[in-house]
Structure formats: C-alpha cells, structure tokens
Amino acid sequence: MRGVISLEILARLERELRRHTGRPDLVLADAFDYIGGTSTGAIIAAGLALGYEVERLIDLYMTRGAEMFRKSGLRWRLRYRYQHDSLEGILKDEIGEDTTFGSERLRTLLLVVLRNATTDSPWPLSNNPQAMFNDESLPGCNLRMPLWQLVRASTAAPMYFAPERIHLGEEEFIFVDGGVTPFNNPALQLFVMATAPAFRLRWPTGADRLLLVSVGTGNTAHARPKLEPADMHLLYQATANVRALLLSSAVQQDLVCRLLGDCRHGPAIDLEVGDVRGGTLMKEPLFSYVRYDVELTRPALDALGLGDVSLQEVLPIDAVKHVGALQRVGRAIAEEQIDIAHMDGFLSAG
C-alpha cells in the first residue's frame, strides 16, 4: 500500500508535465521511454507503461486496496497472510488477462523485477524485443508470458502472499517478490539494462542524453535506540536482518546512481555523504539523476507538517485502513520536492 506514496509523487509530476507542455492529456508513458518497478512498483510501472493516467492507479489502490489484502484461511495463515486470488483477479481486470509481456499495448519499454526461487536468482525482466530471452523462436520466450502474472509474481511478498508458478516452455518456476533481491530499488538496474551491450539496447550515455527519475515509497529504517542484546532473539533476527539487508541494498543502489550520474535532486542519504549533488565519480556523468523520497521517521514527518500522522499508519505494507495518511505523505513529498526544472534539457513546451 505504500505505493500510494509513490503514486502521489508521480501524480504531481504528471500534472507539472501537462502544464509545461500544454498537453492536458499527457501521461507519463508519453514522457518516459523505459519504466521499471519492483513489488508494488511493478503494479505502478505496468500501469504507466500501458498508458494509464496516474489518477487511475491511485483510484485502484484507494477503491480495491482492501480487496488486495483479504486474510487467508487458518489452514494457510502460517505460510502467508493474504489470499493471492484476490490480487490476481484485480491484476487481470486492470492489465487484461490476455495481455502478454510482449503486447503492443505497452507504450514504453518495461522492467519488472522478480526473484526466481527455483533457481535462487533475481530475474529483472524487460520487454526489450532485442533481449536474449525475448527471441520469438525460443519455446520459452519471455514475451509470451502474461503480464498480469509477472506483476503478481513481483508482488508475492514472502509471508504476505503465496509464490507464483509460471510456465516457460516446458519448464515451471516458482517466483516471489522482487523486493527480496538487490533490485528492490531498480533504478540502477534500469540504467544498466538500457545501456550495457549485453542487454542489446545500447542507449548512448551522458548527462545530456539520459534522465533517470527514481521514486521511492518511503525509506523505512527501524531505529531502536533502547535495543538491548537480550532483545535480539530468533524472531528478531529473522525479521530485522532481512529488513536491514533490503534497506541497505536500496540505499546503496541510490548512492551508486548519484555517484555515476549528475544528481539534480535527492534527499540526503546520510550525514556523511549528504545528497551527493556535484559529487559524481565520473569525469563525464553517465546520466542525469533525480530521486524523490523521504525517510518515514518522526522528525521527517514533522518537517513535512504531518505531526498528526503516526509511523504505525504509514510503515506497514498492508496499511489499508490508513491509505489516507499515505496519500498525505505522498502529496507533502511532492509539494516539497517536485520541480519541473529537474527535467531541464529533456522537455520541450507545446
């Protein structure tokens, strides 16, 4: 549900682009050539790549969020909390049951990140028609896979939803949420798959040629200033260690993007490195980079004027009852951070 934060940021960006270009019908698929996402970001990315307005996706989360999180039966609750068939039905309705990953309905290139539990490997999948495993002559061509099913697999958060079985040719694989890979934040991987020769797009690099816009769902470090060694029992280790690995990986991906590119905007990463604006490692930055996000901490929410929003309302990924609070956080971030000047050199008016 924290995807609502990202969507409110994207809604503001879409409105600003419409105002700047004078096109009231502009959607983000008109402004971006390659869109990617992981987990809830996969739902958003697929919708944007299909040419949906951001408001349509916000409405999806607002009106059908509770339906996505229907409790599973007691028999299954020790494996996963929520029924997967409800989410599956929503994705089929919104994406189309017959829409494939290679469908011409997709108006941009699309990256969706999954984790293949069968092979124990991350699977960042792109609909790039030139990619090695998108060859139509292959019996297991990735482009034939149902798009809704790839998105469902990318959202199969362990303990929350059941894994997804997907057939590729004669093989069957079990997939889970792409968030449990290094690509929970897929921004750097998106750049790599657009430019590295192995992925066969070979887009030219340069701060004046590529603009990478990365939108977060809220940075969620769980500080415990009164933590004692005795508190670190097996249950703590099972949850806190995984959470810490995911967070540190996402932050590292963001940091590397800022060091390889020309960072035009981004909140401070930490007290030591700051926001890394002007701190690129490259003599010639490989791309221009923008990051929109915020730490979901008490001081950060207070600074946004959201002193009445509690962390308990916005931290859980299944916070269906507090979607209004998530909207307020996203709108406050957008109000403070979005500036059309961040896209200077990549837009033309009219």
N, C-alpha and C positions, 0 to 999 in steps of 0.2 A: 504493500500500500504506500510505501514511501516514494514510489514512482510518481505520486501526486505532486511531491515537491519539484521533481524534475519537470513535470508537465506544466506547472505554473510558470516556471522559468522559461520554458520553451514557448508558452503562450504569449508571454511578453515579447520575446524575440520575434515571433511571427507577426505580432502587431506592429512592432517597430519596423520590420522589413516591409510590411504593407504600406506603412506611412511613408517610408523613404522612397520606395519605388513607385508609389502612386497606383499600386495594384491591389485593390481590396480583396481579390480572390486568391492572392498568392498563398501557397502552402510551402512548408519547409522543403518539400521534395523539389520545388522549383529553384531553391537557393543552394541546395547541397547535392553533391554528386554521389556521395558514399555515406551511408548512415549505418551505425552499428550499435548493438546493445547486448547486455547480459542480464539474465533473470528478468526482473520487471522491466529492465531496459530493452529486453528483446521484444516484449509486447509493444513498447513505445516505438522502437526502431522499425518494426514491421509495419505498424500503422502509418508512420510517417512515410516510409518508402512506398506504401500503397497510395500515397497522396491524400491521406486523411488530414483534415484540419485538427489542430491540437485540441480545440474545444470538444471535438467528437471523442477523443481519447479521455479527456477529463470526465466527460459525461459517462463514459464506460466505467471508469473507476468509481464515480460517485453513485451511479444507479445500480451497478452489478457487483460492487466490491464485496458486499455481504454474501452474495451468491458464490463468489470465488472461494470463500472460506467457510464452507459448510463442514461441520465436525464429522469425522469418520466414525464408523460404528465401534463399539467397545472392542470387538474382535481385532480390529486393525490399529487401534489407537496407540499401541506400544511401538508400532512401526512408523506411522505418520498420522498427523493430527487431523488432516482435512481430506475430504473426498476429491479425487482428481477428476471425476467425471463432470463435476460442475464447471471447473475451469476449462476442461476440454470442450464442453458444449459452448461456452462463451467464445472461445477462440475460433471454433468452427463457424459460429454465427458471424463474427466480426471479420474474419480473414477469408472465409469461404472454404468449405470442406474440400473442394476440388482445386483450390489454388496451390500450385506447386512452387517450389523454391526457384524454379526457372521461369515462372509465369511472366508474360508480358504485362500483366497488371502492375508489376513492380516498376516504379518510375525512376528508381535510383539503384545503384549497387547497394547490397545489404550484407552486413556481417552479423551473424548470430553465434554466440559462444555457448557451447555445451561441454559437458565432461562425459567422455565415454568410459563408463565404469567397467565395461567388459575388457577393454584394452588398457585401462588405467591411464588415460591420456586426455589432455584438453583437445577439444575439437572446435577451433574457430572456423566456421563455415561461411563461405562467401558465394554469392550467385554470379560472380565473375565468370562469364562464359568461356574464358580462356584458361581457367584454373585446371590443374591436372586431373582432379577427380570430377570435373564437370563435363567431361567428354561424353557426348551423347552415345558413342559407340560402346561405352562401358556398361556391363549389366547392372552395376551398382551406381550409376551416375547420380551424383548428389542433387542435381537439378530436378530429378523426378520425385524427390521426397515432398510430402505435403508440408506446406509452410506452417500450418497451424501446429503440426506435430513437432516440428523443430522448435517452435516457440514454447510449446508445452514442456518439452524436454529441458529447455534452458531455464524454465521456472520451477523445475522439480526440486525445490529446496529440501535437502535431507531433513527428516523429522517432520516436515510440513506436508509434503506431497509425495506420492508414490513415484518411483522411477518410471521412465517412459521406454517402452520397447519399440524399436524402429528396425524395419527390414531394409537392407540394402542388397539388392540382387538375391543371392542365395544365403546371405548371412543375416543374423539377427544380433543387434547390440542393445545393451541397456545403458540409458543415458540419465544423468542427473544434472542439477543446476550448474550452469557455467560459472556461477559465483564461487564455487569451490575449486577454482583454478587461478593461476596468476592474472587472469584476464577479467576479474570482477569489474575492474575499470578497463575497458577495451580500447582506450584512446590510442595508446602506443601501438597496439597490435593492428589497429585500423590503418595507421600510417605505414607500418611495415608491409601490410598486405597490399597497399596501394602503390608502393614504390620498389620493393625488393624484387630483383629479377626472378626469383623462384616462384613468385605468385603471378607472373606474366601480365601484369598491368603496366609496370614500369613508368608510372607517372613521374614527370620531372620534379625535382625538389627545389626548394628556395623559398625564402620568406615572402617573396612577392608572387609566388605561384601556387602555394598551398596554404589554406587556412584550416586549422583543426580546432573545432569547438567542442569542448568536453563539459558535460553537465552531470553533476552528482546528485545523489539522493540524500545528502547529509552525512557528514563524517561522524562516525559513532564510536569514538574511544570511550571505554567504560572505566574511567578513573575510580580507584577505591583508595583514598588517602589513609583510611584506617585499616587497611588489609593487614592481617597477621598470617605468619606461616601456617598456623593451625587451621586457617580458613581454606587452605589450598588442598582440599580433599579431592577424591577421584572425580566427583561430579563437576567440581570447579575446573579441574584440568581438562575434562572432556569438552567443556563449553568455552572456557576462556581462551585456551590455547588456539583453538580453531579460529575463534573470532579475532584474536590478535594477529594471526597469520594472514587472514583475509584483509584486515585493515592495513597492515604494514605493506602488503603487496600492492594494494590500491594506491597508497600514498607514494610508494616507490615509482609506480608507473607514471603518476602525475609529475613527480620530480624529474624523471628522465625526460619526459616531454618538454619540460621547461628548460632543461639543460641542452637539449638538442635543437630546440626551436627558439623563436623570438617570442617570449611570453608577453603578450599585450595586456593581459589581465588574469588575476588569480589571487584568491585569499592566501595569506601566509601559510606555508607548510608547517613551520615550527619557528621557535625563537631564534635558532641559529642561522638558518638559511633564508628566512623571510619568504618573500613571494618570488624571488629569483628573477625579477624583471631586470633585463640587461645583464644577466649572469650566465648567458649561454656558454657552453664549452666549445662551440663551433665558431671558426673564423667567419664562415658563411652559414647562418642558421638554415636548417633543413626545411623549416616551415614556420608559419606564424601560428601562435597558440593562444587560446582563450580557455580559461577554466572558471565555471560558475558552480559554487558550492559553499557550504558553511559547516562549521562544527556544531553538532547538536549537543551543546553544553549549556548550563545555566547562564554563564556570562554572555555567551554568543546570542542566545535568545533574548536576553535582557537588552543587549545592544541593538537588536532589531526592533525593539519596542514591544516584545512579546513576553512581558513578565508574567502574564496570566496563563501562558501555555506551559504545561508541565512536561518534563522529559518523559514521563510514563505515557504520555499521549502520543509522542512522536518517535520514540525509539523502536518499538516493536514493528516487525514487518507485517504483522496481521492486525494492525490497529484500525480495524474497520469502523469502530464506533467514534474514532477521533479524526476522521477524514477532513473535517472542517479545520481542525488545528493544523493538519499537514498542508492544507491549502493556504492558510495564513502564513506559514513559514515560507512556502514557495513564493508567494507573492511579495513577501518582505525582502527575500533574497533578490528577486527580480528587480524590485524597485531600487534597491541599493546598488546592484552590480551591473545590470544590463545597460549598455551604451552602444548605440549603432556605430560609433567611432571605432569600436573594436574590430569592425569589419572593413575599415577603410582600405581601398585598393582592390576590393573584391566585389563591389557593388556598383551598379550604375542606376541613376534615377530614371524613372519613366519606363 
